[in-house]
Amino acid sequence: MNATGMRTVGVIPARLASSRFPEKVLAAETGKALIVHVLEQARKARSLDAIVVAADHPRIVAAVEAAGGTAILTREDHPNGTSRLAEVAAKLADIGLPAADVIVNIQGDEPEIEPDIIDAAVELLHASPWADVATVATPFAAGENPNDPNLVKVVLGHGGRALYFSRAAIPFHRDAGKVVGAGGVPRATPLRHVGLYVYRASFLPTFVSWPPAALEETESLEQLRVLEHGRGIAVAIRTVTSQGIDTPEQYAAFVHRHRNR
């Protein structure tokens, strides 16, 4: 049991198909599959009691098991990643693991994910009894464009509660040149959402029972389903430099960094 007192299982969904980079999770120019790099980074997180790769193909299962990891073959008909997580949470006993209090969704294409980011989100959920989900946001780095719809933005209320996620640039600064507003209150800093999710395991069946919501469908952002149903998402703010691998070019850059370390 980790320091939070909640049995926490990290789940790494891994799909063989990828439109921009087919079979990227098995790319192995470093000498090991991309999914194995993700697994090794996740193992460094102090908050995880176990890690399971949720695979949609036996080749992924074989690669993970060859590296000493645990993998489970999941259904191919999941409409989204959270649905896949719910299947794994319900099947932990089938692979010899105790039931989890918390499930962490770790992206299967982030081989450089910072372990302390995982820990921060888990610890935040533990400290936020009002939240069913915790996630992470980071200030925009130099060169990142808040107007890029591929970079998801989040705005927060008091206590780090998520108010809204959007592909649009939010909040909109009407007086862009001013750093403070009325009463000397600093204007909100744009924050980029980091796609790491920590769920209370008891919440997952509820979430997947809800049909897709209007805002979720409009923005193509699954987390909006939680907010549309009035449930809470807690957001930890950390400086995050790692990003996922979406293209062969990004993978080549990762291989270069790996070889130079």
Residue frames relative to the residue before (quaternion, step in Angstrom):
aa qw qx qy qz dx dy dz
M 1.0000 0.0000 0.0000 0.0000 0.00 0.00 0.00
N 0.3947 -0.7302 0.5044 0.2381 3.60 -0.84 0.94
A 0.7457 -0.4523 0.2759 0.4041 3.54 -1.35 0.19
T 0.6064 0.5734 -0.3634 0.4140 3.62 1.14 -0.41
G 0.4469 -0.6909 0.4553 0.3401 3.58 1.19 -0.42
M 0.6390 0.4750 -0.3276 0.5087 3.58 1.27 0.10
R 0.3964 -0.6892 0.5388 0.2786 3.59 -0.83 0.89
T 0.0702 -0.8411 0.5333 -0.0562 3.53 -0.47 1.30
V 0.0909 -0.7984 0.5952 0.0023 3.53 -0.78 1.11
G 0.2776 -0.7429 0.5880 0.1593 3.53 -0.88 0.98
V 0.1012 -0.7808 0.6155 0.0348 3.56 -0.91 0.95
I 0.1401 -0.7903 0.5949 0.0441 3.55 -0.80 1.07
P 0.2084 -0.7817 0.5725 0.1331 3.63 -0.22 1.17
A 0.0007 0.8025 -0.5949 0.0446 3.58 -0.87 0.96
R 0.0897 -0.7978 0.5963 0.0011 3.55 -0.63 1.21
L 0.4688 -0.6840 0.4810 0.2848 3.55 -1.01 0.83
A 0.6952 0.4548 -0.2727 0.4854 3.57 0.97 -0.84
S 0.1181 0.7550 -0.6398 0.0824 3.55 -1.14 0.76
S 0.4520 -0.7387 0.4245 0.2643 3.56 -0.57 1.16
R 0.7639 0.3768 -0.2104 0.4798 3.60 0.90 -0.86
F 0.7927 0.0925 -0.0224 0.6021 3.58 1.20 -0.50
P 0.2057 -0.8289 0.5076 0.1138 3.60 0.27 1.26
E 0.8616 0.0703 -0.0946 0.4936 3.55 -1.07 0.92
K 0.2053 0.8277 -0.5055 0.1315 3.59 1.11 0.59
V 0.6344 0.5547 -0.3607 0.3997 3.62 0.97 -0.69
L 0.7043 0.4197 -0.2615 0.5093 3.59 1.24 -0.33
A 0.3876 0.7077 -0.4995 0.3154 3.61 1.24 0.05
A 0.0377 -0.8529 0.5163 -0.0675 3.58 -0.70 1.09
E 0.2051 0.8087 -0.5279 0.1590 3.60 0.93 0.78
T 0.6243 0.5254 -0.3396 0.4678 3.59 1.25 -0.26
G 0.6029 -0.5341 0.3695 0.4633 3.56 1.27 -0.27
K 0.7656 0.1575 -0.1368 0.6086 3.57 1.29 -0.07
A 0.6066 -0.5901 0.3967 0.3555 3.55 -1.13 0.68
L 0.6314 -0.5477 0.3976 0.3785 3.56 -1.17 0.68
I 0.6546 0.5225 -0.3217 0.4416 3.59 0.91 -0.86
V 0.6226 0.5313 -0.3400 0.4631 3.59 1.12 -0.59
H 0.6010 0.5380 -0.3545 0.4729 3.60 1.07 -0.65
V 0.6404 0.5141 -0.3240 0.4696 3.59 0.96 -0.85
L 0.6481 0.5307 -0.3074 0.4516 3.56 0.93 -0.96
E 0.6760 0.5005 -0.2979 0.4514 3.59 0.89 -0.90
Q 0.6400 0.4991 -0.3315 0.4810 3.60 1.03 -0.69
A 0.6547 0.5200 -0.3172 0.4476 3.60 0.93 -0.88
R 0.6135 0.5699 -0.3453 0.4237 3.59 1.07 -0.68
K 0.6292 0.5489 -0.3315 0.4392 3.59 1.19 -0.44
A 0.5443 0.6159 -0.4041 0.4014 3.61 1.23 -0.26
R 0.4271 -0.7281 0.4817 0.2354 3.58 -0.80 1.02
S 0.6749 0.5577 -0.2853 0.3899 3.57 1.11 -0.68
L 0.6505 0.5404 -0.3171 0.4293 3.61 1.19 -0.33
D 0.2942 -0.7588 0.5603 0.1543 3.57 -0.87 1.02
A 0.7812 -0.0262 0.0257 0.6232 3.57 1.21 -0.49
I 0.1798 -0.7630 0.6120 0.1050 3.55 -1.28 0.47
V 0.0551 -0.7885 0.6125 -0.0106 3.54 -0.94 0.98
V 0.2691 -0.7225 0.6109 0.1803 3.57 -0.99 0.82
A 0.2182 -0.7656 0.5963 0.1033 3.57 -0.80 1.08
A 0.0419 -0.8519 0.5203 -0.0428 3.56 -0.09 1.32
D 0.3058 -0.7458 0.5591 0.1941 3.54 -1.20 0.55
H 0.7571 0.2731 -0.1827 0.5647 3.60 1.28 0.19
P 0.5687 -0.6294 0.4089 0.3366 3.61 -0.97 0.80
R 0.5944 0.5751 -0.3806 0.4136 3.63 1.07 -0.54
I 0.6318 0.5078 -0.3331 0.4817 3.58 1.08 -0.67
V 0.6212 0.5375 -0.3337 0.4625 3.57 0.98 -0.85
A 0.6649 0.5130 -0.3034 0.4502 3.58 0.90 -0.92
A 0.6580 0.5121 -0.3132 0.4546 3.61 0.95 -0.87
V 0.6677 0.4959 -0.2998 0.4672 3.58 0.96 -0.85
E 0.6829 0.4844 -0.2940 0.4610 3.58 0.85 -0.92
A 0.6113 0.5449 -0.3484 0.4561 3.60 1.09 -0.64
A 0.6973 0.4345 -0.2554 0.5096 3.58 1.20 -0.55
G 0.5981 -0.6051 0.3453 0.3960 3.58 1.27 0.24
G 0.5328 0.6405 -0.3984 0.3837 3.57 1.25 0.28
T 0.4510 -0.6506 0.5392 0.2874 3.53 -1.38 0.08
A 0.0233 0.7981 -0.6000 0.0492 3.56 -0.85 0.97
I 0.1348 -0.7660 0.6236 0.0788 3.52 -1.23 0.56
L 0.3770 -0.7133 0.5460 0.2255 3.56 -0.96 0.88
T 0.1448 -0.8130 0.5624 0.0424 3.56 -0.62 1.16
R 0.6814 -0.4783 0.3621 0.4192 3.53 -1.34 0.25
E 0.4578 -0.6932 0.4907 0.2628 3.56 -1.20 0.49
D 0.6742 0.5496 -0.2823 0.4045 3.59 1.22 -0.35
H 0.3407 0.7538 -0.5085 0.2389 3.61 1.13 0.39
P 0.4141 -0.7256 0.4898 0.2494 3.62 -0.88 0.89
N 0.8040 0.0191 0.0076 0.5943 3.59 1.19 -0.45
G 0.7004 -0.4938 0.3262 0.3991 3.54 -1.31 0.23
T 0.6345 0.5392 -0.3445 0.4336 3.59 1.02 -0.71
S 0.6020 0.5491 -0.3492 0.4629 3.56 1.10 -0.66
R 0.6380 0.5146 -0.3190 0.4757 3.59 1.03 -0.78
L 0.6286 0.5350 -0.3296 0.4583 3.58 1.02 -0.80
A 0.6497 0.5260 -0.3200 0.4458 3.56 0.94 -0.89
E 0.6209 0.5310 -0.3440 0.4628 3.59 1.04 -0.72
V 0.6686 0.4950 -0.3028 0.4650 3.57 0.91 -0.91
A 0.6381 0.5378 -0.3327 0.4391 3.60 0.92 -0.87
A 0.6932 0.4723 -0.2706 0.4725 3.56 1.06 -0.77
K 0.7389 0.4200 -0.2144 0.4814 3.60 1.22 -0.40
L 0.3284 0.7751 -0.4967 0.2114 3.61 1.20 0.19
A 0.6361 0.5364 -0.3373 0.4402 3.58 0.99 -0.77
D 0.6063 0.5788 -0.3515 0.4169 3.59 1.12 -0.63
I 0.7493 0.3253 -0.2044 0.5394 3.59 1.17 -0.48
G 0.6494 -0.5954 0.2899 0.3739 3.54 1.22 0.63
L 0.5703 0.5866 -0.3893 0.4233 3.59 1.18 0.43
P 0.5093 -0.6284 0.4822 0.3365 3.61 -1.06 0.67
A 0.6337 -0.5184 0.4072 0.4049 3.54 -1.27 0.36
A 0.3616 -0.7424 0.5315 0.1888 3.56 -1.14 0.71
D 0.3941 -0.6677 0.5752 0.2606 3.54 -1.26 0.53
V 0.7927 0.1454 -0.0244 0.5915 3.53 1.12 -0.80
I 0.1416 -0.7662 0.6234 0.0661 3.55 -1.05 0.88
V 0.1660 -0.7858 0.5919 0.0678 3.57 -0.84 1.05
N 0.2469 -0.7626 0.5850 0.1236 3.55 -0.78 1.08
I 0.0379 -0.7976 0.6007 -0.0398 3.56 -0.45 1.29
Q 0.4446 -0.7201 0.4614 0.2662 3.58 -0.62 1.10
G 0.4465 -0.7401 0.4514 0.2215 3.56 -0.90 0.99
D 0.7018 0.4278 -0.2749 0.4989 3.59 1.26 0.02
E 0.5705 0.5738 -0.3886 0.4408 3.60 1.18 0.57
P 0.0798 -0.8607 0.5018 0.0312 3.59 0.32 1.22
E 0.7285 0.3840 -0.2408 0.5137 3.59 1.24 -0.20
I 0.2460 0.7933 -0.5243 0.1880 3.59 1.19 0.43
E 0.4248 -0.7109 0.5056 0.2419 3.55 -0.93 0.94
P 0.4544 -0.7101 0.4586 0.2811 3.63 -0.63 1.05
D 0.6500 0.5297 -0.3389 0.4266 3.61 0.99 -0.70
I 0.5594 0.5720 -0.3953 0.4512 3.60 1.22 -0.32
I 0.6152 0.5251 -0.3335 0.4842 3.56 1.05 -0.77
D 0.6770 0.5035 -0.2954 0.4482 3.57 0.83 -1.00
A 0.6448 0.5355 -0.3294 0.4348 3.60 0.95 -0.84
A 0.6777 0.4859 -0.3005 0.4630 3.59 0.93 -0.85
V 0.6416 0.5116 -0.3293 0.4671 3.60 0.99 -0.79
E 0.6724 0.4974 -0.2988 0.4596 3.58 0.88 -0.93
L 0.6343 0.5310 -0.3343 0.4515 3.58 1.05 -0.72
L 0.6362 0.5132 -0.3415 0.4640 3.60 0.93 -0.78
H 0.6352 0.5308 -0.3254 0.4570 3.57 0.98 -0.84
A 0.7297 0.4301 -0.2301 0.4793 3.59 1.03 -0.82
S 0.7069 0.4227 -0.2370 0.5152 3.61 1.30 -0.09
P 0.1431 -0.8416 0.5138 0.0849 3.62 0.29 1.19
W 0.6157 0.5616 -0.3394 0.4363 3.60 1.22 -0.41
A 0.6832 0.5065 -0.2732 0.4496 3.60 1.23 -0.42
D 0.3108 -0.7211 0.5901 0.1878 3.54 -1.18 0.70
V 0.7716 0.2020 -0.0735 0.5987 3.54 1.27 -0.53
A 0.0757 -0.7541 0.6465 0.0875 3.55 -1.21 0.56
T 0.0139 -0.7835 0.6211 -0.0156 3.53 -1.16 0.65
V 0.4466 -0.6875 0.5189 0.2421 3.57 -1.31 -0.11
A 0.0672 -0.7525 0.6521 0.0634 3.55 -1.25 0.61
T 0.1403 -0.7860 0.5987 0.0638 3.55 -1.21 0.55
P 0.5338 -0.5864 0.4762 0.3802 3.61 -1.08 0.53
F 0.5632 -0.5983 0.4438 0.3576 3.56 -1.11 0.62
A 0.3675 -0.7223 0.5477 0.2078 3.54 -0.99 0.91
A 0.6583 -0.4812 0.3902 0.4275 3.55 -1.28 0.31
G 0.7802 0.3029 -0.2420 0.4909 3.55 -0.86 0.97
E 0.6134 0.5121 -0.3591 0.4822 3.60 1.24 -0.22
N 0.2725 -0.7893 0.5375 0.1174 3.55 -0.86 1.01
P 0.3768 -0.7488 0.4948 0.2289 3.62 -0.50 1.11
N 0.6341 0.5310 -0.3385 0.4488 3.60 1.20 -0.31
D 0.4997 0.6517 -0.4251 0.3807 3.60 1.28 -0.13
P 0.3608 -0.7668 0.4818 0.2231 3.65 -0.49 1.09
N 0.5910 0.5650 -0.3747 0.4372 3.60 1.23 -0.23
L 0.6549 0.4248 -0.2966 0.5502 3.57 1.32 -0.21
V 0.2617 -0.7994 0.5245 0.1318 3.55 -0.40 1.23
K 0.2420 -0.7775 0.5709 0.1051 3.54 -0.98 0.94
V 0.1068 -0.7761 0.6172 0.0732 3.57 -1.23 0.49
V 0.1560 -0.7474 0.6355 0.1150 3.56 -1.16 0.68
L 0.2535 -0.8032 0.5341 0.0733 3.53 -1.01 0.95
G 0.3156 -0.6954 0.6082 0.2167 3.50 -1.31 0.47
H 0.7618 -0.3300 0.2612 0.4925 3.55 -1.29 -0.26
G 0.8066 0.2766 -0.2055 0.4802 3.54 -1.08 0.72
G 0.5713 -0.6265 0.3758 0.3741 3.57 1.23 0.26
R 0.3936 0.7163 -0.4839 0.3126 3.57 1.16 0.50
A 0.4314 -0.7005 0.5046 0.2619 3.59 -0.82 0.98
L 0.2408 -0.7622 0.5872 0.1277 3.55 -0.92 0.99
Y 0.7860 -0.1641 0.1402 0.5793 3.57 0.98 -0.85
F 0.2032 -0.7202 0.6498 0.1336 3.52 -1.30 0.59
S 0.0743 0.8122 -0.5744 0.0699 3.59 -0.98 0.74
R 0.4549 -0.6323 0.5469 0.3068 3.51 -1.32 0.38
A 0.5807 0.5537 -0.3694 0.4687 3.58 1.28 -0.27
A 0.5731 -0.5768 0.4505 0.3687 3.56 -1.27 0.36
I 0.1403 0.7746 -0.6011 0.1378 3.57 -0.43 1.25
P 0.5476 -0.2118 -0.8093 0.0185 1.56 -2.03 1.47
F 0.4886 -0.6360 0.5075 0.3149 3.56 -1.22 0.52
H 0.2450 -0.7730 0.5697 0.1335 3.58 -0.72 1.07
R 0.2918 -0.7869 0.5195 0.1609 3.56 -0.24 1.25
D 0.7520 0.2166 -0.1272 0.6095 3.57 1.07 -0.83
A 0.1781 -0.8634 0.4616 0.0992 3.52 0.47 1.25
G 0.6692 0.5307 -0.3118 0.4164 3.60 1.06 -0.59
K 0.6565 0.5129 -0.3067 0.4603 3.58 1.22 -0.30
V 0.2892 -0.7705 0.5448 0.1610 3.56 -0.91 0.92
V 0.7464 0.2457 -0.1868 0.5896 3.58 1.28 -0.20
G 0.3367 -0.7352 0.5533 0.2000 3.53 -1.19 0.54
A 0.8032 -0.2237 0.1926 0.5175 3.56 -1.22 -0.59
G 0.8220 0.2190 -0.1730 0.4964 3.55 -1.02 0.86
G 0.5688 -0.6295 0.3738 0.3749 3.56 1.24 0.24
V 0.4070 0.7093 -0.4827 0.3134 3.60 1.22 0.30
P 0.4669 -0.6855 0.4708 0.3008 3.63 -0.74 0.96
R 0.4720 -0.6613 0.4988 0.3017 3.54 -1.03 0.76
A 0.6080 -0.5894 0.3953 0.3560 3.56 -1.14 0.69
T 0.3675 -0.7128 0.5594 0.2098 3.54 -1.07 0.84
P 0.4600 -0.6673 0.4937 0.3151 3.63 -0.80 0.86
L 0.1229 -0.8008 0.5855 0.0275 3.56 -0.94 0.94
R 0.3025 -0.7291 0.5869 0.1801 3.54 -1.03 0.86
H 0.3891 -0.7193 0.5266 0.2323 3.56 -0.91 0.93
V 0.2392 -0.7418 0.6135 0.1273 3.54 -1.04 0.88
G 0.4056 -0.7879 0.4201 0.1955 3.56 -0.62 1.16
L 0.3797 0.6603 -0.5414 0.3559 3.55 0.70 1.16
Y 0.0559 -0.8184 0.5719 -0.0035 3.59 -0.74 1.04
V 0.1232 -0.7523 0.6441 0.0631 3.53 -1.12 0.83
Y 0.0949 -0.8228 0.5604 -0.0037 3.57 -0.62 1.17
R 0.4233 -0.5879 0.6024 0.3351 3.52 -1.23 0.47
A 0.5034 -0.6872 0.4276 0.3026 3.57 -0.72 1.05
S 0.6381 0.5446 -0.3262 0.4356 3.59 1.06 -0.71
F 0.6457 0.5348 -0.3141 0.4454 3.58 1.22 -0.44
L 0.5533 0.6600 -0.3906 0.3251 3.60 1.08 -0.63
P 0.6701 0.4787 -0.3381 0.4554 3.69 0.79 -0.80
T 0.6189 0.5353 -0.3422 0.4619 3.58 1.10 -0.67
F 0.6645 0.5185 -0.3107 0.4393 3.56 0.86 -0.97
V 0.7275 0.4365 -0.2685 0.4562 3.60 0.74 -0.96
S 0.5970 0.5589 -0.3718 0.4393 3.60 1.22 -0.26
W 0.6125 0.5424 -0.3505 0.4559 3.59 1.22 -0.39
P 0.4209 -0.6724 0.5315 0.2970 3.61 -0.97 0.70
P 0.6545 -0.4886 0.3750 0.4385 3.61 -1.18 0.37
A 0.3409 -0.7608 0.5260 0.1683 3.54 -0.96 0.93
A 0.7052 -0.5062 0.3005 0.3952 3.56 -1.28 0.47
L 0.6912 0.4627 -0.2918 0.4723 3.60 0.82 -0.92
E 0.6025 0.5585 -0.3411 0.4568 3.56 1.07 -0.76
E 0.6843 0.4761 -0.2808 0.4756 3.57 0.88 -0.92
T 0.6539 0.5351 -0.3136 0.4333 3.57 1.00 -0.82
E 0.7758 0.3336 -0.1658 0.5093 3.57 0.86 -1.02
S 0.2930 -0.7493 0.5148 0.2961 3.57 1.27 -0.45
L 0.4889 0.6046 -0.4488 0.4405 3.52 0.89 1.11
E 0.3773 -0.7831 0.4551 0.1932 3.53 -0.32 1.30
Q 0.6308 0.5731 -0.3435 0.3944 3.60 1.03 -0.73
L 0.5627 0.6072 -0.3957 0.3975 3.60 1.18 -0.38
R 0.5319 0.6146 -0.4148 0.4089 3.59 1.20 -0.36
V 0.6218 0.5422 -0.3338 0.4561 3.57 1.05 -0.76
L 0.7026 0.4672 -0.2707 0.4634 3.58 0.83 -0.99
E 0.6413 0.5362 -0.3354 0.4344 3.60 0.97 -0.78
H 0.7035 0.4200 -0.2661 0.5078 3.58 1.18 -0.49
G 0.5806 -0.6485 0.3489 0.3472 3.56 1.26 0.37
R 0.5080 0.6380 -0.4305 0.3867 3.59 1.21 0.32
G 0.5030 -0.7177 0.4219 0.2320 3.55 -1.16 0.63
I 0.1096 -0.7459 0.6534 0.0680 3.53 -1.17 0.76
A 0.2173 -0.7693 0.5916 0.1046 3.57 -0.74 1.11
V 0.1538 -0.8123 0.5611 0.0409 3.58 -0.92 0.93
A 0.2168 -0.7532 0.6108 0.1123 3.54 -0.79 1.09
I 0.2552 -0.7564 0.5830 0.1510 3.59 -0.95 0.85
R 0.1236 0.7708 -0.6080 0.1444 3.54 -0.66 1.18
T 0.4739 -0.6157 0.5296 0.3404 3.55 -1.26 0.33
V 0.0333 -0.8092 0.5848 -0.0446 3.55 -0.54 1.22
T 0.1462 -0.8138 0.5594 0.0578 3.56 -0.76 1.04
S 0.6116 0.5655 -0.3597 0.4205 3.61 1.16 -0.45
Q 0.0556 -0.7774 0.6253 0.0383 3.55 -1.23 0.56
G 0.6031 -0.5882 0.4111 0.3482 3.52 -1.25 0.43
I 0.4377 -0.6546 0.5502 0.2777 3.52 -1.37 0.30
D 0.0429 -0.8304 0.5552 -0.0194 3.56 -0.50 1.21
T 0.7973 0.2305 -0.0866 0.5510 3.58 1.12 -0.63
P 0.6363 -0.5136 0.3959 0.4179 3.61 -1.22 0.31
E 0.6205 0.5486 -0.3443 0.4422 3.59 1.07 -0.67
Q 0.6568 0.4903 -0.3090 0.4823 3.58 0.98 -0.81
Y 0.6321 0.5193 -0.3362 0.4667 3.57 1.04 -0.71
A 0.6327 0.5285 -0.3327 0.4579 3.59 0.96 -0.82
A 0.6443 0.5096 -0.3221 0.4705 3.60 1.01 -0.77
F 0.6293 0.5192 -0.3313 0.4739 3.59 1.04 -0.74
V 0.6359 0.5255 -0.3314 0.4580 3.59 0.92 -0.88
H 0.6416 0.5247 -0.3155 0.4621 3.57 0.98 -0.86
R 0.6657 0.4907 -0.3074 0.4707 3.60 0.90 -0.88
H 0.6466 0.5343 -0.3164 0.4432 3.56 0.98 -0.89
R 0.6869 0.4864 -0.2871 0.4573 3.57 0.90 -0.89
N 0.6892 0.4785 -0.2768 0.4685 3.59 1.14 -0.60
R 0.5634 0.6026 -0.3986 0.4008 3.60 1.22 -0.18
